[in-house]
Amino acid sequence: MKKTLIFTSFIVIVSFAIFLPGLAKSSELIFQFTNPSFGGNPLNGSFLLQQAQAQNKFKEKADQSLLNQLTPMYQAQYLSKILEDAYEGKDIQEGRYIIGGLIVDVTKGTGKITMLVTDPATGQQTTFELPYTPTP
């Protein structure tokens, strides 16, 4: 009886050892990129582009003409030049200046120059106060 049990166990273990690897087949794992920019399937490109466009919250501004771009650059450069001259102690004339749609009022005080920049379209104002010591 003991011999039969040992023989049966041996047959079962040998059959598992022979047939089990045949049932549990596997292959190597293969990684593939999804994005065609990185070597993925080119057919995924249009789908990925649509997904990106749907999630994009950035809205591009309409192109401005060169003339419309020139005005703010001119204003900024001219105001920068006035501020630089005042800071370096060059002689600044008091008065009202109109620079590309902005009104600049320059007044000299004791030891300082005050510039009041007004945008007549919106009514917004900005004040610059600079220490001023004129150079002889």
NORBEL-V346352 format. One record per helix or strand of 3 or more residues. SS is the DSSP state (H for helix, E for strand). FROM is the first residue (numbers start at 1). TO is the last residue. Records with the same first field share a line. If there is no record, write none. Layout:
BEGIN
SS->FROM-TO / FROM-TO
END
This chain:
BEGIN
H->2-23 / 36-38 / 42-55 / 66-88
E->95-99 / 102-109 / 112-119 / 125-131
END
